[in-house]
Amino acid sequence: MFTGIVEVLSPVRSVAENGGVLRLSVGAPSEFALSVAAGDSVAVNGVCLTRVNAAPSETLEFDVVQETCLRSNLGALCAGDQVNLERSLCFGARLGGHLVAGHVWSTETCLAVERDDDNCLAWFSLGPASVPYMLHKGFVALDGVSLTVARIEHGNTGSTFAVSLIPETRQRTRFGALEEGDQVNLEVDAQAQAIVDTVMRVLADMPGDVHREMAKSS
Protein backbone atom coordinates (compact mmCIF):
# COMPACT_ATOMS: atom_id res chain seq x y z
CA MET A 1 0.00 0.00 0.00
CA PHE A 2 1.02 3.61 -0.62
CA THR A 3 -0.16 7.06 0.45
CA GLY A 4 -0.12 8.99 -2.81
CA ILE A 5 2.57 11.34 -1.50
CA VAL A 6 5.38 11.24 -4.06
CA GLU A 7 8.83 11.13 -2.48
CA VAL A 8 11.12 11.73 -5.43
CA LEU A 9 10.93 12.62 -9.11
CA SER A 10 13.52 10.51 -10.91
CA PRO A 11 14.73 9.92 -14.48
CA VAL A 12 14.32 6.74 -16.46
CA ARG A 13 17.81 5.54 -17.37
CA SER A 14 16.89 2.75 -19.76
CA VAL A 15 14.05 0.57 -21.00
CA ALA A 16 14.91 -2.83 -22.46
CA GLU A 17 12.64 -5.64 -23.66
CA ASN A 18 13.44 -9.28 -22.99
CA GLY A 19 10.96 -12.02 -23.80
CA GLY A 20 8.01 -9.63 -23.83
CA VAL A 21 8.89 -8.17 -20.42
CA LEU A 22 10.27 -4.64 -20.04
CA ARG A 23 13.23 -4.11 -17.74
CA LEU A 24 12.76 -0.56 -16.47
CA SER A 25 15.80 1.14 -14.91
CA VAL A 26 15.22 4.30 -12.89
CA GLY A 27 17.81 6.49 -11.21
CA ALA A 28 17.09 7.55 -7.62
CA PRO A 29 18.81 9.53 -4.85
CA SER A 30 21.09 7.32 -2.78
CA GLU A 31 19.05 7.70 0.42
CA PHE A 32 15.94 6.47 -1.41
CA ALA A 33 17.65 3.71 -3.40
CA LEU A 34 19.59 2.27 -0.47
CA SER A 35 16.41 1.95 1.61
CA VAL A 36 14.74 -0.28 -1.00
CA ALA A 37 15.86 -3.90 -1.01
CA ALA A 38 15.39 -6.43 -3.78
CA GLY A 39 11.80 -7.66 -3.55
CA ASP A 40 10.47 -4.42 -2.03
CA SER A 41 7.53 -2.59 -3.59
CA VAL A 42 7.82 0.87 -5.13
CA ALA A 43 5.08 2.91 -6.78
CA VAL A 44 6.30 4.10 -10.19
CA ASN A 45 3.83 6.61 -11.61
CA GLY A 46 1.33 5.00 -9.25
CA VAL A 47 2.00 1.43 -10.41
CA CYS A 48 3.12 -1.02 -7.74
CA LEU A 49 6.35 -2.65 -8.99
CA THR A 50 8.94 -4.92 -7.37
CA ARG A 51 12.61 -4.02 -7.28
CA VAL A 52 14.54 -6.86 -8.93
CA ASN A 53 18.13 -5.70 -8.41
CA ALA A 54 19.90 -5.30 -5.09
CA ALA A 55 21.32 -2.30 -3.28
CA PRO A 56 23.80 -0.59 -3.09
CA SER A 57 23.08 0.33 -6.71
CA GLU A 58 21.40 3.73 -7.03
CA THR A 59 19.60 2.46 -10.12
CA LEU A 60 16.29 0.77 -9.34
CA GLU A 61 15.34 -1.98 -11.77
CA PHE A 62 11.82 -3.32 -12.29
CA ASP A 63 10.23 -5.90 -14.57
CA VAL A 64 7.06 -4.64 -16.26
CA VAL A 65 4.81 -7.32 -17.77
CA GLN A 66 2.51 -6.85 -20.76
CA GLU A 67 -0.64 -6.47 -18.65
CA THR A 68 0.92 -3.54 -16.82
CA CYS A 69 2.06 -1.97 -20.09
CA LEU A 70 -1.47 -2.23 -21.49
CA ARG A 71 -3.15 -0.70 -18.43
CA SER A 72 -0.68 2.07 -17.59
CA ASN A 73 1.63 4.61 -19.17
CA LEU A 74 4.77 2.67 -18.21
CA GLY A 75 4.91 0.92 -21.58
CA ALA A 76 5.46 4.27 -23.30
CA LEU A 77 8.38 5.35 -21.12
CA CYS A 78 11.73 6.20 -22.70
CA ALA A 79 15.15 7.02 -21.33
CA GLY A 80 15.13 10.56 -19.95
CA ASP A 81 11.45 10.58 -18.96
CA GLN A 82 10.67 11.57 -15.36
CA VAL A 83 8.64 9.26 -13.09
CA ASN A 84 7.07 9.66 -9.65
CA LEU A 85 8.44 7.30 -6.99
CA GLU A 86 7.06 6.36 -3.58
CA ARG A 87 8.15 3.61 -1.20
CA SER A 88 5.49 1.36 0.33
CA LEU A 89 3.68 2.55 3.44
CA CYS A 90 5.11 1.62 6.85
CA PHE A 91 2.64 0.92 9.65
CA GLY A 92 2.67 3.76 12.14
CA ALA A 93 3.69 6.36 9.55
CA ARG A 94 1.58 9.44 8.84
CA LEU A 95 -0.99 8.99 6.08
CA GLY A 96 -0.72 12.33 4.33
CA GLY A 97 -2.78 11.39 1.28
CA HIS A 98 -5.10 8.38 1.04
CA LEU A 99 -4.61 4.62 0.77
CA VAL A 100 -3.37 3.80 -2.72
CA ALA A 101 -2.95 0.19 -3.83
CA GLY A 102 -0.85 0.81 -6.92
CA HIS A 103 -3.40 -1.01 -9.10
CA VAL A 104 -4.15 1.24 -12.06
CA TRP A 105 -7.70 1.24 -13.41
CA SER A 106 -7.05 3.07 -16.66
CA THR A 107 -4.98 5.65 -18.44
CA GLU A 108 -6.70 8.97 -19.00
CA THR A 109 -5.81 11.90 -21.23
CA CYS A 110 -5.04 15.42 -20.05
CA LEU A 111 -7.55 17.59 -21.91
CA ALA A 112 -6.49 21.03 -20.69
CA VAL A 113 -4.28 22.77 -18.16
CA GLU A 114 -5.69 26.08 -16.93
CA ARG A 115 -3.13 28.33 -15.24
CA ASP A 116 -3.81 31.59 -13.39
CA ASP A 117 -0.68 32.75 -11.53
CA ASP A 118 0.03 29.94 -9.04
CA ASN A 119 -3.40 28.36 -9.52
CA CYS A 120 -3.50 25.36 -11.84
CA LEU A 121 -6.58 23.35 -12.78
CA ALA A 122 -5.98 20.23 -14.89
CA TRP A 123 -8.80 18.53 -16.79
CA PHE A 124 -8.80 14.84 -17.74
CA SER A 125 -10.98 12.37 -19.60
CA LEU A 126 -12.93 9.89 -17.47
CA GLY A 127 -13.72 6.40 -18.71
CA PRO A 128 -17.22 4.98 -18.10
CA ALA A 129 -15.95 2.27 -15.72
CA SER A 130 -14.59 4.90 -13.30
CA VAL A 131 -17.55 7.30 -13.37
CA PRO A 132 -19.51 5.72 -10.45
CA TYR A 133 -16.51 5.99 -8.13
CA MET A 134 -15.51 9.59 -8.85
CA LEU A 135 -17.03 11.84 -6.22
CA HIS A 136 -16.82 15.60 -5.98
CA LYS A 137 -14.21 16.38 -3.28
CA GLY A 138 -13.34 12.68 -3.12
CA PHE A 139 -9.92 11.13 -3.65
CA VAL A 140 -8.25 10.01 -6.85
CA ALA A 141 -4.68 8.91 -7.55
CA LEU A 142 -3.11 10.18 -10.79
CA ASP A 143 0.35 8.84 -11.60
CA GLY A 144 0.52 7.90 -7.93
CA VAL A 145 -0.29 11.39 -6.66
CA SER A 146 -3.13 11.65 -4.14
CA LEU A 147 -5.44 14.42 -5.35
CA THR A 148 -8.90 15.80 -4.61
CA VAL A 149 -11.53 15.81 -7.32
CA ALA A 150 -12.33 19.49 -7.84
CA ARG A 151 -14.92 19.20 -10.60
CA ILE A 152 -16.83 16.56 -12.54
CA GLU A 153 -18.76 17.15 -15.75
CA HIS A 154 -20.93 14.75 -17.76
CA GLY A 155 -21.88 15.46 -21.36
CA ASN A 156 -23.05 13.83 -24.56
CA THR A 157 -19.47 13.06 -25.59
CA GLY A 158 -18.40 11.59 -22.25
CA SER A 159 -17.32 12.56 -18.76
CA THR A 160 -14.43 14.69 -17.57
CA PHE A 161 -12.99 15.70 -14.22
CA ALA A 162 -10.54 18.25 -12.91
CA VAL A 163 -8.01 18.46 -10.08
CA SER A 164 -6.20 21.45 -8.65
CA LEU A 165 -2.41 21.24 -8.65
CA ILE A 166 -0.74 23.37 -5.99
CA PRO A 167 2.79 24.70 -6.63
CA GLU A 168 4.31 22.11 -4.24
CA THR A 169 2.75 19.25 -6.22
CA ARG A 170 3.95 20.68 -9.52
CA GLN A 171 7.46 21.09 -8.14
CA ARG A 172 7.78 17.60 -6.64
CA THR A 173 6.04 15.51 -9.32
CA ARG A 174 5.95 15.10 -13.06
CA PHE A 175 2.85 17.31 -13.14
CA GLY A 176 5.13 20.33 -13.27
CA ALA A 177 5.54 19.55 -16.97
CA LEU A 178 1.96 18.37 -17.56
CA GLU A 179 0.62 19.24 -21.00
CA GLU A 180 -2.53 18.65 -23.01
CA GLY A 181 -2.46 15.15 -24.50
CA ASP A 182 -0.34 13.56 -21.76
CA GLN A 183 -1.47 10.14 -20.51
CA VAL A 184 -1.80 9.59 -16.75
CA ASN A 185 -2.50 6.49 -14.67
CA LEU A 186 -5.77 6.63 -12.74
CA GLU A 187 -6.68 4.66 -9.63
CA VAL A 188 -10.04 5.27 -7.96
CA ASP A 189 -10.42 5.47 -4.18
CA ALA A 190 -10.83 1.92 -2.86
CA GLN A 191 -13.21 3.00 -0.09
CA ALA A 192 -15.49 4.76 -2.55
CA GLN A 193 -15.40 1.69 -4.79
CA ALA A 194 -16.35 -0.64 -1.91
CA ILE A 195 -19.25 1.56 -0.80
CA VAL A 196 -20.64 2.10 -4.31
CA ASP A 197 -20.35 -1.58 -5.26
CA THR A 198 -22.04 -2.68 -2.02
CA VAL A 199 -24.94 -0.28 -2.49
CA MET A 200 -25.38 -1.33 -6.10
CA ARG A 201 -25.48 -5.03 -5.13
CA VAL A 202 -28.03 -4.35 -2.39
CA LEU A 203 -30.24 -2.36 -4.76
CA ALA A 204 -29.99 -5.06 -7.43
CA ASP A 205 -31.28 -7.66 -4.94
CA MET A 206 -34.27 -5.56 -3.86
CA PRO A 207 -37.74 -6.40 -5.24
CA GLY A 208 -39.15 -4.05 -7.83
CA ASP A 209 -41.83 -2.65 -5.50
CA VAL A 210 -39.15 -1.56 -3.02
CA HIS A 211 -37.37 0.30 -5.79
CA ARG A 212 -40.61 2.09 -6.67
CA GLU A 213 -41.26 3.09 -3.06
CA MET A 214 -37.73 4.41 -2.70
CA ALA A 215 -38.16 6.44 -5.89
CA LYS A 216 -41.36 7.98 -4.56
CA SER A 217 -39.71 9.06 -1.30
CA SER A 218 -36.62 10.54 -2.96
Residue pairs with C-beta under 8 A, 6 or more apart in sequence:
1 88
1 89
1 99
1 100
1 101
1 102
2 43
2 48
2 86
2 88
2 89
2 99
2 100
2 101
2 102
2 144
3 86
3 89
3 93
3 95
3 96
3 97
3 98
3 99
3 100
3 146
4 86
4 96
4 97
4 98
4 100
4 139
4 141
4 144
4 145
4 146
4 147
5 86
5 96
5 97
5 146
6 84
6 85
6 86
6 144
6 145
6 172
6 173
7 32
7 85
7 86
7 87
8 28
8 29
8 32
8 85
9 82
9 83
9 84
9 85
9 172
9 173
9 174
10 26
10 27
10 28
10 29
10 32
10 82
10 83
10 85
11 26
11 27
11 79
11 80
11 81
11 82
11 83
12 24
12 25
12 26
12 27
12 77
12 78
12 79
12 80
12 81
12 82
12 83
13 25
13 26
13 27
13 59
13 79
14 23
14 25
14 79
15 22
15 23
15 24
15 25
15 77
15 78
15 79
16 22
16 23
16 25
17 23
20 65
20 66
21 63
21 64
21 65
21 66
22 63
22 64
22 69
22 74
22 75
23 52
23 61
23 62
23 63
23 64
24 44
24 49
24 61
24 62
24 63
24 64
24 74
24 77
25 59
25 60
25 61
26 44
26 59
26 60
26 61
26 62
26 83
26 85
27 58
27 59
27 60
28 36
28 58
28 59
28 60
28 85
29 58
30 58
32 85
32 87
33 55
33 56
33 57
33 58
33 59
33 60
34 55
34 56
34 58
35 87
36 42
36 51
36 55
36 60
36 87
37 51
37 54
37 55
38 51
38 52
38 53
38 54
38 55
39 50
39 51
40 50
40 51
40 87
40 88
41 48
41 49
41 50
41 51
41 87
41 88
41 102
42 48
42 49
42 50
42 51
42 60
42 62
42 85
42 86
42 87
42 88
43 49
43 84
43 85
43 86
43 87
43 88
43 100
43 102
43 144
44 62
44 74
44 83
44 84
44 85
44 144
45 72
45 73
45 74
45 83
45 84
45 143
45 144
45 174
45 185
46 72
46 84
46 100
46 102
46 104
46 141
46 142
46 143
46 144
46 145
46 185
46 187
47 64
47 68
47 72
47 74
47 102
47 104
47 144
47 185
48 101
48 102
48 103
49 62
49 63
49 64
49 68
49 102
50 62
50 63
51 60
51 61
51 62
52 61
52 62
52 63
53 59
53 60
53 61
60 85
64 74
64 75
68 74
68 75
68 104
69 75
71 104
71 105
71 106
71 107
72 104
72 107
72 185
73 107
73 143
73 183
73 184
73 185
76 183
77 83
82 174
82 177
83 174
84 143
84 144
84 145
84 173
84 174
86 144
89 95
89 99
96 146
97 139
97 141
97 145
97 146
98 139
98 141
98 146
98 189
99 190
99 191
100 141
100 144
100 146
100 187
101 187
101 190
102 144
102 187
103 187
104 185
104 186
104 187
105 127
105 129
105 130
105 186
105 187
105 188
106 127
106 129
106 130
106 185
106 186
107 183
107 184
107 185
107 186
108 124
108 125
108 126
108 127
108 142
108 183
108 184
108 186
109 124
109 125
109 181
109 182
109 183
109 184
110 122
110 123
110 124
110 178
110 179
110 180
110 181
110 182
110 183
110 184
111 123
111 124
111 125
111 160
111 180
112 122
112 123
112 180
113 120
113 121
113 122
113 123
113 178
113 179
113 180
114 120
114 121
114 122
114 123
118 166
118 167
119 164
120 164
120 165
120 166
120 170
121 150
121 151
121 162
121 163
121 164
121 165
122 162
122 163
122 164
122 165
122 175
122 178
123 160
123 161
123 162
124 142
124 160
124 161
124 162
124 163
124 184
124 186
125 158
125 159
125 160
126 134
126 152
126 158
126 159
126 160
126 161
127 186
128 158
128 159
130 186
130 188
131 154
131 159
132 196
132 200
133 188
133 189
133 192
133 193
133 196
134 140
134 149
134 152
134 159
134 161
134 188
134 192
135 149
135 189
135 192
136 149
136 151
136 152
137 148
137 149
137 150
138 148
138 149
138 189
138 192
139 146
139 147
139 148
139 149
139 189
139 192
140 147
140 148
140 149
140 161
140 163
140 186
140 187
140 188
140 189
141 147
141 185
141 186
141 187
141 189
142 163
142 175
142 184
142 185
142 186
143 173
143 174
143 175
143 184
143 185
144 185
145 169
145 173
145 175
147 163
147 164
147 165
147 169
148 163
148 164
149 161
149 162
149 163
150 161
150 162
150 163
150 164
151 161
151 162
152 159
152 160
152 161
152 162
153 159
153 160
153 161
165 175
165 178
169 175
170 176
170 178
203 211
